[in-house]
Amino acid sequence: MAVKLAQNPHSIREGEREKVLEVAIGREVRGHRKQHGITVAELSALTGISIGMLSKIENGNTSPSLTTLQTLAHALSVPLTSFFRRFEESRVAVHTRAGEGVEIDREGTRANHQYNLLGHIGSNASGVIVEPYLITLTAESDVFPTFMHGGIETIYMLEGQVDYRHGDDVHPLKPGDTLFFDADAPHGPEKLIKLPARYLAIISYPQNK
């Protein structure tokens, strides 16, 4: 069954256009206005800037003067520099080549569960931390179906076969299978059916946790 997504993954995201200064400023003006719970018409009345001009500024269709930005900053009770925040933010991409993942001992890792961290970005504009792991289980690995941690986890089975417990349910995972779940519930491989087994485990959680 096809599910209609709220976000179009093929559209040109505003975030991809933020390097255009006018678009970055427009996003910030709109964001601060909405935080104050005021309409474009109300902001126009506060600043003396026409509704049409405000609409052009918010949509990134014009380059506002410094005087205009100072007027907006005063009306919205924010520093002038706040309008340039997203334009100045760096965007990070982590490229991990085959075989270069960092093998780590993650908190709660059991004996002979090999965790390879495939990349890591710390504090970022999204407000979400994502940890992608390649996990390998062999004949020396023990089972442990009671991992518990915050966030959401996605498992994608690459090789082998395991029975994977989540809460009261056990899911037989074969190559190509996906398991998506709330990681607060006890979870983990309960029975190793076919080894070696490898799967991607992607854990995401708010960065303020």
N, C-alpha and C positions, 0 to 999 in steps of 0.2 A: 504494500500500500504506500503510495507516494504521500509524503507529508510536506505541506507548504511551509517553508521557512520564513520567519519574519525578516531575516536579513538576506539580501541578494549577494552571494559570494562573488558574482562576476561583475558587480557594479564598481564604478570608480569611487572608492571610499574617500570621504573627506580627509581622513588621516593620510592618504597617499598624496594629497595635494597641499599638505600643510607647509611645504617648503615655499609655496607662493605666499609672500608676506600678507597680501590682502586677505587671502582666505583664512590664514591663521588669526589675523586680527578680528575678522568677522565672526569666527567661531567663539572667540573670547568675549566679544561684545554681547553676542546672543546668549552665551552661557551665563554671564553676570546678570544680564537683564532678567533671564528666567529665574535665577536664584533669588532675585528681589521680588519675583512674582508680579512684574509689571508688563504691560503691553507695549508694543512699538509706539502706539499713539500716546501713551502716558509718558514714555521716555522722551518723545518729541516735545511734549508740553513742558517737561522739566528742563530740557536743554535748548529749546528753540531751534533744533535741527529738524528739518522737514521729515515727514514719514517716508517719503520717497528716498531721501538721502540715507536715512537709517536702514532702510531695506537694502539699498545697494551696498552699504558698509557690511551689514550682517551676512550678505550673500557673497562677499568678496569681489564685488563687481566694480569697486572704486577704491582709490588710495586716499584715505582721509588725511587731512592736514594735521600737523601737531596740535594746533589750536583746537580742532574738532576732537581729537583724542583726549586732550586735557579736559575739555568740557564733559565728555562722556565719563572719564575717570572720576571727576568730581561728583557727577550726578549718581554714579553707581557706587561711590565710596570705596574705590579700589585704587591702588597705585598705578600710574601710567604704564609702568613696566609689565604689569600683569597681562596687557594685551599682546605682548610679544612672547609669552611664556612658551607656547607650543611651537612657535617658529624656531626657538632656540634649542628645544629639546633634541637630544641625540636619539637616533633609532639604531638599535643593535641587532645584528644577525650573527649567530654562532654556527660556523660550519665545522662539523666533526666528520673527518674522513673515516672510511671503513677501517675498523680495527683500532681506532684512536680514542674510543670512549674511555673515560676514566673509571677504573674499577674501584669501587668504594665499599665501605661497610656502613650501610644506611642504618639508622636507629631501628632496632628490632629485627635486623637481618639474622637469619638462622644459618646453621652450619652448611657450607657448600651450596648456598644460594648465591650465585655470582651476579652482582649488580654492576652494570656498566652505565654510568651517567653519560648520556649522549649530548648534553648541552645544558647550559644554565644561564639565565638572565635574572639578575637580582631585582632591586626596586625599579619599577617601570611605570609608564603612564597608564597602563591598563588596570593596575591595582591587583593583578593576579600573578602568583608565582606558579610556574609550570616546571615539573621535573620529569623528563623523559628517560626511562631506563630500558635497557635491554637485559632481560633476566634469563639466565641459563641454569637449568637443573640437570643433574647427571645422576648416575646410580649411587653416588656418594651423598646426594642431597637428602636431607630429611624433610618430612612433611610438617606443615605448621599452618593450620587453618584458622588461626586466631589473631592474625595481624589486626591492629586497630590504630587509626590515625585520622586526623581531620582531612577534610576536602573531598573531592570527587576523583575517582580513579577509572581509567579506561585500560582494558587489557585487550591486546590483539595477538592471537596465537599465530606463531610463525612455523613452528616445527614441533613434532612430538604430540603427545596427548596427556592431559591431566584432568582429574576431577577437581574442580575449584569450588570451594565453599564460600558462600556469602550469606551470613545470618543463618537461617534455618534451611536454606536451599543449597543443593549441590548441582553445579553445571558442568557437564562433560565438554571440554574445550578441545577442538581439533584445529589444524591449520586453517586460517581464514575466519575463524570464529572471533567474535568481539563480545566482551562483557564490560558493561558500563554501570558503575554503582557508587553509592554513598560509602565512603571509606570509614565512616564512624562505626559501622557494623563489623563484627568479627569476620575476617575473610582470609583466604590463602589456599594453597594447594593441599588438598586432603588426601589424594591418591595419585601416584605417578603411574600412568598407564603405559606410555610409550616414551622411551628416553633415547637420546637426550631431548629435552624440551626447551624451546626458546620462545619467549613472547615479549612484546613491548608492553610496558606498564607506564602510563602517563598519568601523573598525579598533579592535580591543580588545587590551589587553595588561596584565600586572600592573603596579600603580602603583609597585612598587619597582624596576622595570627602568629 
